């Protein structure tokens, strides 16, 4: 848990009669990730790497309409086939200085940490690219990939803000079975991808916003409810937020902002003429102009489920999808909110430093958390249901220990499993 002093500065246009003081909020929050669905239509995306991780990155970016370039001396069969059919550009060589220039999004997926770090620094620090992901290295990421499924015209993403990939996977698997949905970006190389470019899908990610500068542009005294909800998310993610009026004199604040939220059409008219094509910007009332949208959410602590139509553009299909979105959001909110999942994620996250120190391999750590979540102490033949089917399940599993307040017993059991 972290303590933040959050400062929201209100910038008024010249001549504005009432000058209100800066608003300062002191709150205690868990740092969480900000859910966003990117519009990648024809935007330049770079993937550096040769293996299956790079393959999954290429496939998911391509399905979302990205203009994808791959850099690597070798490639998987799927990526090589995409290059031969001219669906991606493949530079069959090592990464070179200057390769990230002009890109909208960059993914580094090599097995050489020093090369990945070089890619991150060049892309983010030299060229000012906001969307950079170094696989499995959170300090060198501005966004994290989401666990994603599709259901009819909807995309559903799941995150535990990096605290428990194992629980995120269990939730994803449950939702796949519940809705008869398909997982897009799973760990298997056998994913049945339709390799045709631009299926119109959004690209779900989670922004890492701690200490990042964000700007809210609003033309009215009272913020809209959607903007208030987004502002709450920004603060919970540890962002530094400026709120400005849509006056050209104030829009210099946009130039160094990681992301910008625009509340109304009047503000949008000004912002449209002042943001670059690489700016991460959401027009709350005009999604077709946005580079990302904030999806409707189901939240319980750091468990975040985002639900959105597959069509960010405002079409009849998008309107129909929005109705389905609301229905599924209501179902999942009833099931997941205030039912102990946030507390369980905090518990699992609190174990990670000890597990990282005690269990040397990634596979070993994954096996540990899988067993901790799945197994019921003293009953190896039964698997924990996590309350998915029966929210009143009282079996003495680790999940139920946490949500019934038996935290000490759960910690003792978890530490015994590490030492055992």
Secondary structure, DSSP 8 states (H G I E B T S, - for coil): -EEEEEEEEEE--TT-S-----EEEEEEE----EEEEE--TT-EEEEE-SSHHHHHHHHHHHHTT-EEEEE-SS--HHHHHHHHTTSSEEE-S---TTTTTT-SEEEE--S-HHHHHHHHIIIIIIS--SEEEETT-GGGBSEEE-EEEEETTEEEEEE-TTS-HHHHHHHHHHHHHHHT-EESS-S-TT------S-----EEEEE--TT-EEEEE-SSSS--HHHHHHHHHHHHTT-EEEEE-S-GGGGGGGTT-SEEEE-SHHHHHHHHTT--TT-EEEETT-GGG-SEE--EEEEETTEEEEEEES--S-SHHHHHHHHHHHHHHHHHHHHHTTTTHHHHHHHHHHHHHHHHHH--SHHHHHHHHHHHHHEETTEEEEE--TTSS-TT-----HHHHHHTT-HHHHHHHHHHHHH-
